[in-house]
Amino acid sequence: MTNTALQLRSLVRTSGELELSLVSIPVPAPNPDEVVIRIEATPLNPSDLGLLFGTADMSTARQSGTPSNPVVTASIPGAQMKSMQNRLDKSMPAGNEGAGVVVSIGSSSEVQALLGKTVATFGGDLYSQYRCVPARQCLILPEGTTPSEGAACFVNPLTALCMVETMWREGHTALVNTAAASSLGQMLNRVCIQDKIGLVNIVRTEQQENILRAIGATHVCSTSTPTFKHDLTQALVATGATLAFDAIGGGKLAGQILSCMEAALRMSDNNYSPYGSSTHKQVYIYGGLDPGPTVLHRSFGAAFGIGGWLLMECLRKIGFAAEQRLHKRVVAELKTTFSSHYTKVVSLAEALQLEEIAVYGRRATGRKYLINPNKGNAA
């Protein structure tokens, strides 16, 4: 292990420019209850791209520097700078989760067994060759599991399971999910099929519908078809879903879901009320694939809610014991229910090549990238 490590950083300048670069940072000696992990796999999740790119217009991206130490700059529209105020001129690391091998440990007796183990971890700053973390943030991967297989065992698996936890805790019995052919959406399908939970999937294309049908999804509705609202209403009647998780955020979709929920409820209730159905309908926005305004046309009565939803806040609410229960399930089903597939593995430097950014920056279904910060380095 070297004394320094490369780390990918994102900087938003006051001048209105985004800068992505690699910086050399010292590898700290671990405190008694800490370990140092040689990171060998860390995914580029949409939440990571939100921090990396900020509100920059990546169509303006330019590359300079050298092949081994590239620098990418892009312009940020003036109207978008206000939301960047709290991070101006601050060089920020990224990478929410990852996996690798423990190469150094602290002096505490509790961490001795971790040396040499392949572990997954979370907590940020994972786009780095080495990461020092508290031992409690490590999840020992089963024997024979590679770092790439365990790299994404926190964000997407826990999000899928916490969506189901939210459903049960708030008194719903079935779910709706948008952008449903994503890696997360496919995991959620496998969870719901296994747990016999009704799930309505909303996608944009026939290709995405085929992906979900191939893994056993029953209710798939495409926004690209002229019968979308009718199809969605029928799926809601069949499942009784009154809770939705929306990864799109902007546009009309959240409102359309609420309207179709109301229409489905009215089909089973002949009682009239000027306030609509008394059954509560809830949409949680957990992503921002469409950064525009959320448009609501009030055709869904008064018993509704729309708000934000975050994984970490959900974990805080359910408590440590419940979180450990979810972690245990993820580890047990890491190569089945919670398996992830990647289009390409890139190094830190390759992740800053414009041609690669053009692919993973689209956040398209089936184009998930994995960074190996130590790709090309000797073990």
N, C-alpha and C positions, 0 to 999 in steps of 0.2 A: 504494500500500500504506500502510495506517495504522500507527501506532506501537503500537496495542493490538488485541487480538482477543478475541472471545468463545470460551469453551471450556466444554463440558458437564462437570460434576463430580459425583461420587458421594461422599457422606459418611455414614458410620455412626457415630452418636453413642453415647456410653457409656450414655445413657439408654434405648437400645433403639429408636432411630428412624433410619430411612433418610431422607436428604435429597438430592434431585436438583436442581441449579440451574445457572445460567449465570454464569460469573465472567469478569471482564475481566483479561486477562493481557498483559504486554508482549510484543511481537514482537521477538525478539532479532536483532541483526545477525549474519549467518553468519560463522563462523570460516573460515579459508582453504579447508578441504575440505568445507564445508557449503553447503546451499542452503535457501532459504525457498520453500515451496510454498503457493500459494493453494488450499486444499482445496475441491473442488467436488463430490466424491462419496465417501461412506464408508458401507459397509453395516452394518446392525445384525445381526451374527452371534450365534448362541447363546452363544459364548464372551464376547462383549461384554456381553450381557445378564447373564451371571453376575457380572461385575464391577459393572455398573450397579446391579442390584437386590440383590446379595448374597443373604442368606437372608430378605429382607423378604417379608411377606405382602402382595402387591400388590393384593389385594382390599380392603385398608384404605387404599389411596392417597387422598390429599387434595391439592387444588391451591390455591395461593395466589399472591401476587405479581401481576404484570401480564401482559397478553397478550404483550408483547415480552420480558418477563423473568420467566417463570413459575418457581415453586418447587413441587416435588412432595415430599410426605412420606408415609411408610408405616411401619407398626409391624413390628418384628422379634420373633417369638415368643421368649420367654425361653430355651427349650431350644436355639434356633439361635444364640444370641449367642456361645457358646464358640468356634465356628468363625470368628467375626469378630474375635477378639481382636487380631490383628496389624494390623488396619486401623482400629481405633477412633479416632475424632476426627481422622482423616487425610482431607483432601479429595483425592480421587483422580480423575485424568483417565481417559478410556476411548477405545476405538476402535483396533482392531488394524491396520487397513489402510485405504487410500484412494487417491485420485488427484486430480490437479489440475495447475496450471500453475506452473512455476518462475518466480518474480517477482524474486528476488534471489539473488545468488551470492557465494561467497567469492573470495579473491584467487588461489587456486591455479589453475595453468594447466589442471589436469585437470577443473575444473568449468565452464570458460568455455562449452563447447558446450551446457550444459544450460539456459541462460537462454532463457526463452520456450517451452521444451519441455513437452509434456504427459507427465507421468510418474506411475507408481504407486509407492507406498511402503508400508512396514510399520514396526512397532516401537512402537506405542502412541500415545496422546494425539491421535488423528486426529479426534475430535469437536471440532474447533477450526477457526476460520476460516483460520488460518495455522499452518504447522508447519515448524520448522527441523530438518533431518535431515542426517546425513552423506551425501555424494553417492553413496557405495557402497550406500546403502539405496534408491536410486532405480532404477526400471526404466523406461527410455524406451519409451513406447508407440508402436506403428507409426503412420505417417502416416495421418490420417483416423480414428483411434480416439478416441472421446470419453472424458472422465473417468469417466462412468457405466459405459462398457463395460470400462474397466480397473480399476475400483474394487475388484473382488473377485478380483484375479489372484494373490493370495498364499495366503490361508488355505485356501479350498476346493480350488483346483487343486493346490496342493502337498500337501494332505492326501490327496487321491485318488491322486496319483502316489506319495506316500510309503507309502501302504497297499500298493500293488503292489510297491514296493521292498522293504518288510518281508517280503512274501510270498516273493519270490525269495530274499532273503538268508537266510531261516529255513528254506528247503527245502520250502515248500508249493507247490502248483500251481494252486490255485483259492481263491476268497474267499467269505465270507458277510458281508453288511452289513445292519444294522438301521436303522430310520427311513430306508429306502432311497429314498423318493420325494422327499426333501429336495433342495435345490440341489446339495449335495455328493453325495448318492446318485445323482442324474442324471448328474453329471460322471463319477463312478466307472463308471457303466454305459457311458457313451460311450468311456471309456478302455479298459475290458475288451472291449467289442465290437471296437474298433479293433485292440487287441493280441491278440485271440483268447484271452482268459482266461476261464475259467469263473467265473461270479458268481451267487450265490444272494441274492436280495433279500427281506428281511422287512419287511412293511408292516402297517398296522392296519386299513385300510379298502379297500373295492372301488374307490373313487375313486382312491386312491393306486396300487392295482394297475393301473388303467387308464392312469394317467400313465406308468408304466414300460413297459407293453406298447406304448404308442404310440411310444416311442423305441427299441423293438427288444429290450427285456429278455426273456430266455427263461424264467428260473426266478424266479417271484414267489410268495411264500407269505404269506398273511395270518393274523395271530394271531387274527382275529375269526371264523375258520371252525372248525367242529368237527373238521375233518380236518387242522388245522395241523401237528401233529407228524408225521403220516403224509406229508403233502405235503413237509415239510421234509426228512424222511429220504430220500424218493425223489429230491429235488433234489440232496442230498448224494451219493447213489449215482451220479447222472448226472455230477456235476462232479468228485467226489473232493475236495471242499473240506474242509480240516482246520484252517483259520484263519478266525476271525471277528472283525469289528470291531463293537462294540456301543455305540450312541449312547444307549441307554436307561439302562443302569447298574443301577437298582434292580429289584426283583421277581425273577421266575423265569426270565426269557427267556435269560439267559446260561447257566444250568444246563440249560435245555431244548435249547439249541443243542448243548452238549457231549453230552448224552444221545443226541440224534439222530445226531451224528457217530459215536458209539460204535456205535449200531445199524446205521448204514450200513457201517461197517468190518466188523462181524460178518457181514454178508451176503456179503462177499467172502472171508472167512477162516473155515474150519470148525474151526480149532484152538481147543481150550478152554484158558483160563487163568483162575484165580480173580482175576487182576489186570486182566482185560479185554484189549482190543487193545493191542499194543505200539506202535502208531502214535501219535505225540504229537498231541494235539488242543489248540488254543490259542484262547482268547477274550481279546481286548483291549478294555477299556472305555475309550472316548475321549470320552464325553459323560455327561450326567446329567439326561436328560429326566425320569426317575423318580428323585427324590432319596432314596428309601427304601432299606432294606437290600437287598443282593444275596443272593438265596436260592438255595442249591445243595442239591439232593437227589442224593446220591452214587450215581448209576446210570451212570457213564461210565468206570469202571475207574480205574487209577492213572496212566496216561500222559496227563496233562492239565496245562494251565496256565491261570491267569486272572490278569490284571494290568492295570495302567493303560498308556495309550499317549498320548504327546503329540507333536504335530507338531515343535516346536522341538527336542525331544530326539532325534527321528528324524533331523532335518537335521544335528544335531551328529554323530550316529553315522556318517552316510553321507559326510560331509566336503564341503569347498568345491567340489571339481571335480564331484561328483555333483549337488550342489545347483544349480550353474550349468547343468548339462545339463537339469535339470528346468525351470529358468527359461526356457531357450531354447525348450523344447517349449511351455510355456504361452504365450509371446509368439506363436509360430507358429500356435497353434490357439485364440487368444483369442476369436475370433468364432464358433468352431464347437464343438469339444470342451469348451472351458472358458467358454462364454458363460453369463452370469447374467441372470435376469429378475426385475424388482421390481414389487411391487404398487403402491407409492407412493413419491414423493420428498417429503421433508419438510425444513423448516428446523430449526435447533437448537431454536428456541422451540416449533415445532410438535411436535417429538419429545417434548416434556414436557407435551403435552395428554393428559388422562386418556383421551379417546376413542381416541387413537392408541396409547397404551400398552396399552390393552385389546386391540388388534388384534395389534401386533407382539410384545407380551409373551407371547402364547400360544405362540409359536414353531411355529405351524401350517404345514403344507405349503402352498405357494402364497401365503403372506402375508409375503414378505420385503420389508423396507423399506430405503430408501436415504436417508441424510441428505446434504443439500447445505448445509454450514455457511454458505455465502455466498448462499443463495437469497434473492432480493429485493434484493441489494446490487449496485451498479454494478460492472462488471468493472474 
